[in-house]
């Protein structure tokens, strides 16, 4: 797999999984990566070193078998920070949704829609992270 160098960069590119990969611009990408590692058991597989302002242009995470990528905003290059809107990142969990939910809440996510059995049969709920991103968790556990 990938190996880190002393400056916290990786010497090889991680495998990008197929399908759609969300790429989030958040204020504090390094802090977001650290938060997602605590809250969602994310694994950081690549990070471009931070610049003199403490920003990074790229972090690659694996969360529950999928990829999520992060970057800080770079206003001077036309990429200002904007509040997240009109999307939800969904984690479909095969089992043990309660441990995922509890870990996320204990790490600092706020409950937007409590975890409960929904009319379509899944246990489902929504959480918002400290960066404003809305996450949903679902499971078809019986």
C-alpha positions as CSV (number, residue, x, y, z in Angstrom):
1,X,0.0,0.0,0.0
2,X,1.0,3.6,0.3
3,X,3.9,4.8,2.5
4,X,4.1,8.1,4.2
5,X,7.2,10.4,3.9
6,X,8.4,12.6,6.7
7,X,6.3,15.6,5.4
8,X,3.1,13.5,5.7
9,X,2.8,13.1,1.9
10,X,2.4,9.7,0.3
11,X,4.9,8.3,-2.2
12,X,2.2,6.5,-4.2
13,X,-1.3,7.5,-5.2
14,X,-4.1,5.5,-3.5
15,X,-6.5,3.5,-5.5
16,X,-9.5,5.6,-6.4
17,X,-12.6,3.5,-6.1
18,X,-15.1,3.4,-8.9
19,X,-18.3,5.4,-8.8
20,X,-18.9,9.0,-7.8
21,X,-16.4,10.5,-5.3
22,X,-17.4,13.6,-3.3
23,X,-14.7,16.3,-3.2
24,X,-15.4,18.7,-0.3
25,X,-14.0,22.2,0.1
26,X,-14.0,22.8,3.8
27,X,-12.4,25.4,6.0
28,X,-9.7,23.4,7.6
29,X,-9.2,20.2,5.5
30,X,-6.6,18.7,7.9
31,X,-9.0,19.2,10.9
32,X,-11.8,17.8,8.8
33,X,-9.7,14.7,8.0
34,X,-8.9,14.2,11.7
35,X,-12.5,14.7,12.6
36,X,-13.7,12.1,10.0
37,X,-11.2,9.7,11.3
38,X,-12.7,10.0,14.8
39,X,-16.3,10.2,13.8
40,X,-16.6,7.9,10.8
41,X,-13.6,5.6,11.1
42,X,-12.1,7.3,8.0
43,X,-8.6,6.2,6.9
44,X,-6.4,8.9,5.4
45,X,-4.6,7.5,2.4
46,X,-3.1,10.6,0.9
47,X,-2.3,14.2,1.9
48,X,-0.6,17.0,0.0
49,X,1.6,18.9,2.5
50,X,0.2,22.1,3.9
51,X,1.3,25.4,2.5
52,X,2.6,28.4,4.6
53,X,-1.0,29.3,5.5
54,X,-1.7,25.8,6.8
55,X,-3.9,24.8,3.9
56,X,-3.8,21.7,1.8
57,X,-5.0,21.3,-1.7
58,X,-5.8,17.6,-1.4
59,X,-6.6,14.9,1.2
60,X,-7.9,11.5,0.2
61,X,-9.9,9.4,2.7
62,X,-11.6,6.0,2.6
63,X,-14.8,5.9,4.6
64,X,-16.8,2.6,4.7
65,X,-15.2,1.3,1.5
66,X,-15.6,4.5,-0.5
67,X,-13.5,7.6,-1.2
68,X,-14.0,11.1,0.0
69,X,-11.6,13.9,-1.0
70,X,-11.0,17.2,0.9
71,X,-9.3,20.5,0.1
72,X,-9.1,23.9,1.7
73,X,-10.5,26.9,-0.1
74,X,-8.1,28.9,-2.1
75,X,-9.8,32.3,-2.7
76,X,-6.8,33.7,-4.6
77,X,-7.4,31.0,-7.2
78,X,-11.1,31.5,-7.5
79,X,-12.1,28.9,-4.9
80,X,-13.6,30.6,-1.9
81,X,-15.2,28.8,1.0
82,X,-19.0,28.4,0.4
83,X,-21.4,26.8,2.8
84,X,-22.4,23.2,1.9
85,X,-25.9,23.1,0.4
86,X,-28.4,20.9,-1.4
87,X,-26.6,17.5,-0.9
88,X,-26.3,14.8,1.7
89,X,-23.4,12.2,2.0
90,X,-25.0,8.9,2.7
91,X,-23.4,5.9,4.4
92,X,-25.3,2.6,3.7
93,X,-24.2,0.3,6.5
94,X,-24.6,-3.4,6.4
95,X,-24.7,-3.8,10.2
96,X,-24.2,-2.2,13.5
97,X,-25.6,1.2,12.6
98,X,-25.9,2.1,16.3
99,X,-22.1,2.0,16.9
100,X,-21.5,4.2,13.8
101,X,-24.2,6.6,14.9
102,X,-22.9,6.8,18.5
103,X,-19.3,7.3,17.5
104,X,-20.3,10.1,15.1
105,X,-22.4,11.9,17.8
106,X,-19.7,11.4,20.5
107,X,-17.1,12.9,18.1
108,X,-19.3,16.1,17.7
109,X,-21.8,15.6,14.9
110,X,-25.2,17.1,15.7
111,X,-28.5,15.2,15.1
112,X,-30.6,16.6,12.3
113,X,-33.0,13.6,12.0
114,X,-32.9,11.0,14.8
115,X,-32.0,7.5,13.9
116,X,-35.2,5.5,13.7
117,X,-37.0,2.9,11.6
118,X,-38.4,4.7,8.5
119,X,-41.5,4.0,6.5
120,X,-39.4,2.3,3.8
121,X,-38.0,-0.2,6.3
122,X,-34.4,1.0,6.9
123,X,-33.1,2.4,10.1
124,X,-32.1,5.9,9.0
125,X,-31.0,9.2,10.5
126,X,-29.1,12.4,9.6
127,X,-26.2,14.2,11.2
128,X,-24.4,17.4,10.5
129,X,-20.6,17.7,11.0
130,X,-18.8,20.7,12.4
131,X,-17.9,21.8,8.8
132,X,-21.6,22.0,7.8
133,X,-21.8,18.8,5.8
134,X,-25.0,16.8,6.1
135,X,-24.5,13.0,6.5
136,X,-27.1,10.3,6.5
137,X,-26.7,6.7,7.9
138,X,-28.9,3.9,6.8
139,X,-29.1,0.2,7.4
140,X,-31.5,-2.6,6.4
141,X,-31.0,-4.4,9.7
142,X,-34.0,-6.3,10.9
